[in-house]
Amino acid sequence: MSQVTLGTTNITVNKNGFGALPVQRVSMEDAGELLKKAFDNGITFFDTARAYTDSEEKIGRALHPVRDQIYIATKTAAKTAEGFWKDLETSLSLLQTDYIDIYQFHNPPFCPKPGDGTGLYEAMEEAKAQGKVRHIGITNHRLAVAQEAIDSGLYEVLQFPFCYLASPKDLAIVQQCKEKNMGFIAMKALSGGIITNSAAAYAYLDQFDHVLPIWGVQREKELDEFISYVDNPPVMTEEIKAIIDHDRKELAGNFCRGCGYCMPCPAGIEINTCARMSLMIRRAPVAAQLTPESQEKMRRIEECLHCGQCSSKCPYNLDTPRLLEENYKDYVEILNGKPL
């Protein structure tokens, strides 16, 4: 069993964090079964957020009987101290607990600090003093904010995108967290579903002894894959290296990770799906992406206003309108019977 300790928190778990964003898409009953099965099979770290609709409620209902045997991380996207306290109390109530193991600022456009005028960090400190928060964390998609959080010394845990498609700058962030003994939670370990070989994803991240991946789980067959890795973690083999090398050649560079921070679109385009449709078609059964519903989503690209809002909000500085146009062109060619 591969285990990881998150920096100075003394939280030690196996390298299978349960990412609970996807369970908001399934019923309360189905989510409960997934969460209970995860716990029964050795998964003890659960990551959610106030912004994930009913995800916190599902965790609370399913896992409150074993609260003392699990770790819960959740997040607030509050912009003010008042909003912080409202989010915290709501999360505590829905999770059916009186404390959060790791409470995280959810992808803020800046690094909250004492005296910055927002009162956010001061509220976090007070919540920790009251025992409602045990450890302070921050999540982000922006390199500059992640770097500032590391340099500040104010945070015990950083949650940041990390997978085998990582850039050298991403790797530098990961290494600095190790040097500072700062916990590192890897989100987007499957790059929003673009990485389709979970064993390769696991084996790569298992090389970093301070990194805890959280896997987004929505279906039982997905959960079963990760459960199998608790006792039999995949290791880096020549075969897996070949898979990683192939994917890096095909995927690395300017591609949409599907994070959704560009949304909503004033023209109604589902950008985080449409801007990576070509990759999805290459890496998944084509028929699933050619339904009338998918065709209508892609057709909306014709209505792009070129307002620039999506590009300005993209944490990866992508030329999103160009990506949409390229994906739409490829999609139309597939519809017309031309191979990619």
C-alpha positions in Angstrom: 0.0 0.0 0.0 1.4 3.4 -1.0 0.8 6.1 1.7 1.4 9.8 1.9 1.6 12.3 4.7 0.4 15.8 3.9 3.2 18.0 5.1 3.0 19.1 8.7 -0.7 18.1 9.1 0.2 14.5 10.1 -2.7 13.4 7.9 -1.5 10.1 6.5 -3.6 8.2 4.0 -3.2 5.9 1.1 -2.7 7.5 -2.3 -6.4 7.3 -3.3 -8.2 10.5 -2.3 -11.9 10.5 -3.3 -12.7 13.5 -5.4 -16.3 14.2 -4.7 -17.1 16.7 -7.4 -18.6 14.1 -9.7 -21.0 12.6 -7.1 -23.2 15.7 -7.5 -24.2 14.2 -10.8 -25.7 11.0 -9.4 -28.6 10.3 -7.0 -28.3 10.6 -3.2 -28.7 6.8 -3.0 -26.0 6.0 -5.7 -23.6 8.5 -4.2 -24.1 7.0 -0.8 -23.3 3.6 -2.1 -20.1 4.8 -3.8 -18.9 6.7 -0.7 -19.6 3.8 1.6 -17.9 1.3 -0.7 -14.9 3.6 -0.9 -14.5 3.7 2.9 -15.2 0.0 3.3 -12.3 -0.6 1.0 -9.7 1.6 2.6 -10.2 5.1 1.1 -10.3 7.6 4.0 -9.7 11.0 2.3 -12.6 12.8 0.8 -12.4 16.2 -1.0 -15.4 18.3 -1.8 -16.5 22.0 -1.9 -19.3 24.3 -1.0 -19.6 25.0 -4.7 -20.2 21.3 -5.6 -24.0 21.6 -5.1 -25.1 18.6 -2.9 -21.7 16.8 -2.7 -21.2 17.8 0.9 -24.7 16.7 1.9 -24.0 13.3 0.2 -20.8 12.8 2.1 -22.5 13.8 5.4 -25.3 11.4 5.0 -23.2 8.5 3.9 -20.1 8.9 6.2 -21.2 10.6 9.4 -21.2 7.3 11.3 -17.5 6.9 10.5 -16.5 10.5 10.8 -13.7 9.8 13.3 -12.1 7.4 10.8 -11.9 9.7 7.8 -10.5 13.0 6.7 -12.6 15.6 5.0 -11.4 18.5 2.9 -13.8 21.1 1.6 -13.6 24.6 0.2 -15.0 28.1 0.3 -15.1 30.5 -2.6 -16.2 33.4 -0.4 -14.9 36.9 -1.2 -15.6 38.3 2.3 -15.3 37.3 5.9 -19.1 37.3 6.2 -19.3 34.9 3.3 -16.6 32.7 4.7 -18.5 32.2 8.0 -21.7 31.5 6.1 -20.0 28.9 3.9 -18.2 27.3 6.8 -21.4 26.9 8.9 -23.3 25.5 5.9 -20.5 23.0 5.2 -20.3 21.8 8.8 -24.1 21.3 8.9 -24.3 19.4 5.6 -21.2 17.3 6.4 -22.8 16.5 9.8 -19.6 17.3 11.6 -18.2 19.9 14.0 -14.8 20.3 12.3 -13.2 20.3 8.8 -9.8 18.6 8.5 -8.6 20.8 5.7 -10.5 24.0 4.9 -9.4 25.5 1.6 -9.8 28.8 -0.2 -11.3 27.7 -3.5 -9.3 29.0 -6.5 -9.1 32.6 -5.5 -7.6 35.1 -8.0 -5.2 36.2 -5.3 -3.5 34.7 -2.3 -5.4 35.6 0.9 -3.1 37.0 3.6 -3.5 38.8 6.9 -4.1 42.5 6.4 -5.1 42.3 2.7 -8.4 44.0 3.5 -10.7 41.1 2.7 -10.6 39.6 6.2 -10.6 36.1 4.7 -7.3 34.9 6.3 -8.2 36.4 9.6 -11.5 34.5 9.5 -9.7 31.3 8.7 -7.4 31.7 11.6 -10.3 32.4 13.9 -12.1 29.3 12.6 -9.0 27.2 13.4 -8.7 28.8 16.9 -12.3 27.7 17.5 -11.5 24.2 16.4 -13.9 24.3 13.4 -10.9 24.0 11.0 -7.9 21.9 11.7 -5.6 22.8 8.8 -5.6 25.7 6.4 -5.3 25.1 2.6 -5.7 26.8 -0.7 -6.6 25.5 -4.2 -5.6 27.1 -7.4 -5.0 26.7 -11.2 -2.8 29.8 -11.4 1.0 29.3 -11.1 1.5 32.8 -9.7 -1.1 32.3 -6.9 0.3 28.9 -6.1 3.8 30.3 -5.9 2.7 33.1 -3.6 0.9 30.6 -1.3 4.1 28.5 -1.0 6.3 31.6 -0.4 3.9 33.0 2.2 4.3 30.2 4.7 0.7 30.7 5.6 -0.7 27.5 4.2 -0.3 23.9 5.3 -1.7 22.4 2.1 -1.8 23.3 -1.6 -4.2 21.7 -4.0 -3.0 22.2 -7.6 -3.5 20.4 -11.0 -0.8 17.7 -11.4 -0.5 14.7 -13.7 2.0 13.3 -16.2 1.1 16.0 -18.7 2.6 18.6 -16.2 4.8 21.3 -17.5 8.3 22.1 -16.0 6.7 25.0 -14.1 4.1 22.7 -12.6 6.8 20.3 -11.5 8.7 23.2 -9.9 5.6 23.9 -7.8 5.4 20.3 -6.7 9.1 20.2 -5.8 8.9 23.4 -3.8 6.1 22.0 -1.7 8.3 19.0 -0.8 11.1 21.3 0.1 8.9 23.4 2.3 7.2 20.3 3.8 3.9 21.6 2.5 1.1 19.1 1.8 0.3 18.7 -1.9 -3.0 17.5 -3.2 -3.1 16.7 -6.9 -6.3 17.6 -8.6 -6.9 16.9 -12.3 -4.8 13.7 -11.9 -6.6 12.4 -15.0 -6.6 15.8 -16.7 -10.3 16.2 -16.7 -10.8 12.7 -18.3 -8.4 13.2 -21.1 -6.0 10.7 -19.5 -7.8 7.3 -19.9 -5.3 5.0 -18.3 -5.7 5.3 -14.5 -2.9 2.8 -13.8 -0.4 5.0 -15.7 -1.7 8.1 -13.9 -1.3 6.4 -10.6 2.1 5.0 -11.3 3.4 8.4 -12.4 2.1 10.2 -9.3 3.3 7.4 -7.0 6.9 8.5 -7.8 6.2 11.7 -5.7 6.1 10.5 -2.1 4.5 13.8 -0.8 1.7 14.0 -3.4 -1.9 12.9 -2.7 -4.0 12.4 -5.8 -7.7 12.8 -5.6 -9.6 10.8 -8.2 -13.0 12.1 -9.4 -15.4 9.2 -9.0 -18.9 9.0 -10.5 -19.3 5.3 -11.4 -18.8 2.1 -9.5 -16.4 0.7 -12.2 -14.2 3.8 -11.8 -14.1 3.3 -8.0 -13.3 -0.4 -8.4 -10.2 0.5 -10.4 -8.9 2.8 -7.6 -9.9 0.3 -4.9 -7.7 -2.3 -6.6 -4.8 0.1 -6.3 -5.0 0.2 -2.5 -3.4 -3.2 -2.1 -1.8 -3.5 -5.5 -0.6 0.0 -6.5 0.6 0.2 -10.2 4.3 0.7 -10.6 6.3 2.4 -13.3 7.1 -0.2 -16.0 8.4 0.1 -19.5 4.9 -0.5 -20.8 3.5 2.3 -18.6 6.4 4.6 -19.6 5.4 4.0 -23.3 1.8 4.9 -22.6 2.9 8.2 -20.9 5.3 9.1 -23.7 2.6 8.5 -26.3 0.1 10.7 -24.4 2.6 13.4 -23.8 3.3 13.6 -27.6 -0.4 13.7 -28.4 -1.7 15.9 -25.5 1.0 18.1 -24.0 0.8 21.8 -24.8 -2.1 24.1 -25.3 -5.2 22.0 -24.6 -8.3 22.7 -22.5 -8.2 20.9 -19.2 -12.0 21.3 -18.7 -11.7 23.2 -15.4 -14.7 25.3 -16.2 -13.4 28.6 -14.9 -14.2 30.2 -18.2 -17.8 29.7 -17.6 -20.5 30.9 -18.0 -20.4 31.9 -21.6 -22.6 34.8 -22.7 -23.4 33.0 -25.9 -24.4 29.8 -24.1 -21.4 27.8 -25.3 -20.4 24.9 -23.0 -16.8 25.9 -23.4 -15.2 23.3 -21.1 -16.7 20.5 -23.2 -16.5 22.1 -26.7 -12.9 23.3 -26.5 -11.6 19.8 -26.0 -14.0 17.8 -28.2 -11.3 16.8 -30.7 -9.3 15.2 -27.9 -12.4 13.5 -26.4 -13.2 12.0 -29.8 -9.7 10.7 -30.2 -9.7 9.1 -26.8 -13.2 7.8 -26.4 -15.8 6.0 -28.5 -16.8 8.5 -31.3 -20.5 7.7 -31.1 -20.8 9.0 -27.6 -19.7 12.5 -28.8 -21.9 12.6 -32.0 -25.3 12.5 -30.3 -27.9 15.2 -31.3 -27.3 16.8 -27.9 -23.5 17.0 -28.5 -24.1 18.3 -32.0 -26.2 21.1 -30.7 -23.6 22.0 -28.1 -20.9 22.2 -30.8 -23.2 24.2 -33.2 -23.4 27.0 -30.6 -19.7 27.8 -31.3 -21.1 29.5 -34.5 -22.7 32.0 -32.1 -19.4 33.0 -30.4 -19.3 36.7 -29.7 -15.5 36.9 -29.5 -15.9 39.0 -26.4 -12.7 37.6 -24.9 -14.3 36.8 -21.5 -13.3 33.1 -21.7 -9.7 33.9 -22.5 -9.4 36.5 -19.8 -10.6 34.0 -17.2 -8.6 31.0 -18.4 -5.9 30.1 -15.7 -3.8 28.5 -18.5 -3.8 31.6 -20.7 -5.3 29.7 -23.6 -6.7 31.3 -26.8 -10.1 29.8 -26.1 -12.0 31.2 -29.1 -9.3 29.7 -31.4 -9.6 26.3 -29.6 -13.3 26.4 -30.1 -13.0 27.1 -33.8 -10.5 24.4 -34.3 -12.6 21.8 -32.4 -15.7 22.8 -34.3 -13.9 22.3 -37.6 -12.6 18.9 -36.6 -16.1 18.0 -35.4 -17.8 18.9 -38.6 -15.3 16.9 -40.6 -16.1 13.8 -38.4 -19.8 14.3 -39.0 -19.1 14.4 -42.7 -17.2 11.1 -42.5 -13.7 12.4 -42.6 -11.2 10.9 -40.1 -9.3 13.1 -37.7 
